[in-house]
Amino acid sequence: MADNNKRRRKDPIGDELPFKNKLKSDALILETLKNFSTASSSSSVSQTLTLQDLTLPFRCREVADLSLSSVQSNIESLILKIAHSIISGQGFSFDVPSRSATNQLYVAELDRIVLKEKSSQRPFANISTVRKSAITARIIQLIHQLCLKGIHVTKRDLFYTDVKLFQDQIQSDAVLDDVSCMLGCTRSSLNVVAAEKGVVVGRLIFSDNGDMIDCTKMGMGGKAIPPNIDRVGDMQSDALFILLVEKDAAYMRLAEDRFYNRFPCIIVTAKGQPDVATRLFLRKMKTELKLPVLALVDSDPYGLKILSVYGCGSKNMSYDSANLTTPDIKWLGVRPSDLDKYKIPEQCRLPMTEQDIKTGKDMLEEDFVKKNPGWVEELTLMVKTKQKAEIQALSTFGFQYLSEVYLPLKLQQKDWL
């Protein structure tokens, strides 16, 4: 009979986990976190700069949360203006704010991307813009109906109201953003929401449309983040920080291990590219609870891109960056320097593609990256080594290495950027 003991692979457990012997007691780590949370709360109070506080050499366009009656009034004023133009024999044209990259700017004082004032005409009597003008008019009509009925619909619902005209949801979604910008209101003010995507678990209690939700009692699946932020209120928490996680797999690991009970925190994920609802929810938590936000993303250019969307805003929705961004998010990991620091095996590291390298180099040219020397150093290392890694690479040391060693050690050492 074969000796099975010779074939059996001994998994690293207990104190054999790499770097576990460097961990101090949970009580000492908690003390470090309490000091960090208190300092972050104090700095949050003083950070109240707005676009109006700055003297910029150009005008910028920002939208605001408007009531349904205000949105309705703005639409009716716009249509009245168009009607006058048609009656006078001039036809009609939509004045659409330009959301191109050349009309956007990163403002270091605000640490976010803003939209400048430039706009373009979208005339109906022009063969190159007639179809987009028709889509714009149709979207405005549908939004007006929502205002009258006082109901919410999803972006998918909106698309299916006129599939023949829209042809593709990407087109109706893009014009929806145009309309939001034209009317000077946030997209949420239009009563059009995206399907639920993000989830939250941990030390948070809040009301959702009047129902009190305790996120410690939602199981490992957590609570779906409401697509309509107006439903959310009465946030309460004894957490010391918010842990923003890029991937659903890492989120599930931390939720199942109840990491939020060992180190009081709120764990949130949008399962990849951040959606509007998750960005709004994260900002609301940061604003109301005054908690620091630590981000756990993949060690690749796209992980840092996702982090920058939460922190500085997306170029696609720069007109609404004041409402969608969460300032001062710290990059906890997984960072390129962690691959050697935590001795991630070569087989768990992935070679960067030419597109990855190009994306990394392009990001090094972004002002919001240049502002943070630590980000520049990490991104430069990534491009130089041409290696990337997912959060799951840590599982090579054991499925619970992320929650048992990696994150506690990061928190203990205050190892974030």
N, C-alpha and C positions, 0 to 999 in steps of 0.2 A: 504493500500500500504506500502511495506517495506521501511524502512528508508535507502536509498542507501548510505547516508553519513557515516553510522556506518560501512558499509562494505568496503568503499573505502579506499584503502591504499595510504597514502600520501608519494610520492616519495621525497627523499631529493633533494632539489633544492637550487640554490643560496647560501646564506651564511650558510644554514643548512648542507651543505656538510662537513663531518668530516675534521677538520684541515684547512679548507679554510680560517678561521679567522687568521691563522698564516702567510698567504701569504703577502709579501710586494708588492709594486707596480712593474709592469713589468719593469719600467725604472731602478729600483734598481737591479732587477735580471739580466737585460741585462748588467749592469755595472760589476757585478760579473763575468758574462760569458766572457765579453771582456777581463778582466784581466787574466782569466784562459786561454783563447785562445792565448793571447800574450805570456804568460809564456810558454805554450806548444809549440808554434812556435819556441821560442828561444832554448828550450831544444832539439827539433827535429833536429836543425842544427848541434848540437854538437854530436848527436848519430850516428856515422858513422863507428862503429866497424864492421869488417868483420872477417870471419874465418881465413883469412890470417894474420890478426893482432895478433892472439893469438898463444901462444906456447903450443900446446897440446901434451901429451905423446903418441899420436897415430895419424894416418892419417885419414882424413875424405873425403868423396866423395860428391862433389857438382856439379850440372849441371848449364848450362848457356843458355841464349837465343842464338840460332844459326840461320843463314840464311838457306834457303832451299838448296842452293848450298853446304853449309858446311855439312848439314845433309846427302845429297846425297853422298858427298865425303866420309863421315864416314861409310856409309852403304857399299859403293863399296870397301873400304879398308877391312872391316870386311869380306865381301863375298870372296874377293881375298885370304885372309888368310885361310878361310875355304876350298876353292878350292885347295890350296896348300897342306893342311892337307889330303884331300881326295886322291889327286894324289899320295901322298907319302905313301898311304896305311894305314894311321892312323885313317881313318874315320873323323868325326868332332864332335865338342862339343862347346856349347855356354858358355862363361864365364859370369855368371850372378851375379851382385851384390846382396848380401843378404839383404833383407828388413825386416828381422825378428826383433822382439823386442830386442833380445840380441845384435843386431848389431846397435842399436840406442842409442843415448845419449842426454840428455838435457844439454845444455851449458848455465850456468847462465849468463855469461858475454854477451852473445848474446840474452838471453831470448828466445831460440827456440831449437827445437829438430833437431839434425843433424844425418847423416848416416855415420857410420864408414866404413872402407875400405874392410872388409871381403866380399868374393864372393864365389860362388860354381859353379861346373861344371854341365852342362846340356847336357850329351852326347846323340847322336841319337841312338847309338848301345847299348842301355840299356832299358830293358823292362819297368822299372819304370819311365823313363823320355822320352821315344821315342815320346809319344803323345804331351807332352809339348814342346819338341824340334821342332816337326812339326808345332805346333801353332806359336812358336817363328819365325821360318823361314817364315811362311805365313804372319805374321804381318809385318816383315821386308820388304818382297816383296811388300806388299800393300803400306807401307810408301814410298818406293822408287818410286812407280807409282805416288803418290801424289806430290812428289818432281818434277818429270818430267812434270806433268801437271800443277803444281802450283795452285791447288785447295784445298778447305777445305771440310771435311766430318765430320759427327757426329760419336760418338762411336757406335751408333746404326747402321749407314750405314756400318761401318767396320764389325760389327758382321754378318750382312746379306750377306756379300760377300762370306762367307763360313760357313753356319749354321751347316752343317754336321760335319765339323771338330771342330768348336768351341763349339757346343752343347748348351752352355749357355753364355750369354753376360758377366757374372761375370768372366769367364775364359779369354775371349778376352781382357777385360778391365785390368785384372791383368797382362797379358803378355805385354800389351801396356805400362804399367808403367815400367816393366822390360826392355823393348826395349829403352824407353826414358833414363833410367838410364845407360844402356849399351853404348848408343851413346853419353852420356854426354851432353844431351840437355833437355830443359824443354819440357813438353808435348805439350805446344802450338806450339813449333818449329816443331812438327811433322804434323801440319795442321789437327789434329784431335781434335774436340771440343765436348763438351757436349751440349745437347739441352738447350735453354734459360730457366733459372729458377729464378734468382734473379731479383729484380726490385729496382728502385731508384726514389725518388721524392724530391722536395725541391729546395733550393737555389744553383742550379748547372747548368751551361751551358757547354756543351762539343760537340765536333764534332764526329759524328759516320759515318765513311766512307765518310767524306767530308760534310755531312749534319749537320748543327748546331742544337742542341737539347736544348731547355729550359725546364728544369725539373719542373718549376713552372707552366707550361702550359700543363702538361700531364694528368690532371685529377687525380682522386683518385687512378686509376690503376697504375699510374707512368710509367716510361720508362723501358722496359726490358733491362737488362744489356747485352751488346753484348757478345756472346760466344767467339769471337776473340778479345782479348785486343788490337791487333795491329790496329784495326779500330778506337780506341778511342784516341782523342788528344785534344789540346787547352782547357784544363779545366779552367774554371773561376768560382769564387764564392765569395759572400759576407757573407757566413755563418760563425758562430762562433764555430761550432762543428759539428761532424758527429754523428748521432744517429743510432746505429746498433741494429736492432730489430730481435729477433728470430722468432716470429710468424707472419704469414700473417694477422691474425685477428687484432692484435695490430697495425700493419703497416697500415691497411685500416682505422682504427679508427683515427690515427694521420694524415693520408693523407686527409681524409674527413674533419676533423676539421681544416685543414691547419695550423697545429701546427708550421710548418716551417716559417710562416709569423709572428706569435706572438714572437717566439724565433728563429731567423735566423739559420737554420740548414739544413743539408742534411740527409734524412732518407733512409736507405737501409735495405733490408732483402733478405735472400736466402730461405725464407719460410721453415725453419727447418735446417737440416744438411747442412752446407755450401758447395757449389760447387766450383770448381776451378775458374770459371769466376768471381763469386762474390768476392772471396778472392783476385784475381788479381786486380779487380776494386777498392776494398777497399784500398788495398796497394797503388795503383796509386793515389787515392785521397789524402791519408795521406802524401805521398811523395811529390806530386806536390803542394798541397794546404796548407800543414803544419798545419792541423787542428787536435785538440784532438778528440778521438773517445770514445764515451760513449755507453755502451752496456745494452740493456734491454732484459733480458731472463727470462725464468720460474725459479721459486725457487725449483729446483730439481737438482740431480747430472748431468742430461743430458744437462740442460741449461748451467751449468758451463763447461761441456765438449765441447759444441759448442763454447762457448766463448774462451776456450783454443785452439781450432783448428784455430780460426782466429788469436789469439795472438802468440801462440808458435808453431803451425803447427800440422799436423796429422802424426801419426806414419807411415801410409801407404805411404805418400809422403814426408817422411823426407829428401829424396835426393834433393828435390826442395824447402826446407823450406825458403831459402834466398829470393826467389821470391814470395812466397805465404803467408808469415806472415806479420802481421801489429803490430809493437811493441807498448807497453804501452797503451793497451786498458783498459779503466776504467770500473769496474763493477758498474753500476748505480743501477740496480735492475732487477727483484724483488728479494730481498735477504731474507734469513730465518728470520733475525732480524726484517724485515719489517712487518711480519705477526702479531706480537704483537704490534709493534710500531704504525702501522696504523689500529690496532684493526680489522683485517680481521676476520669475524665470523667463528666459528668452522665448520659450514656446508660447507664453501667455501675452507676449507683445506682438503687435501687428505692424507690418510694414506700411508706411504711408504711401498712398497712391500719388501720382503726379497732380491730380486735382486737389488732394488733401494738402500737399505742399504749397500749391498755388494759393489755396484758401488761407493757409497759415501766413504766408508772406503778405497777402492782401490785408489781413487783419493787423499785421505789424504796422501798416501804414495808416490805420484808423486812429483818429485823435483820442478816442475814449480808451484805447489800449496804451497809446503813448503816455497818457496821463499817469498811468500806474506802472512804475519801473518794475515791480514784481511780475506783473503780467507780461511785460516785454521780455524779461529774463526767461520766464517759463516757456513762452511761445518761441523764442529764439532757440532754446534748447530742443524743443520738439521738432522744429524745422531742420536743425543741424543733425540730430540723431535719426531723423526720418522714422521715428517709432511712435506708435500710439497704443492706447490700451483702454479697455472698457472697465467700468467699476467692477464687473464680475471677475476680472483677472485676479482679484483678491481672494476669490473662492479656491484658488489653487492651494491655499493654506488651510482650507476648511470652510464649510458653508457659512459658518457664523463668525468668521474672522473679521468681517466688516463691522459687526456690532460688538464683538467681544474685545478686539484689539485695535484695529485701525482707527475707528472714530474716537474711542476713549483716549487713545494716545495723542491724536490730533488736538482734541479739546484740552487735554492736560498741558500740552506744549504751546497752546495758543497758536498753532501752526496754520494760520490763514493769511490771505493777502487782501 
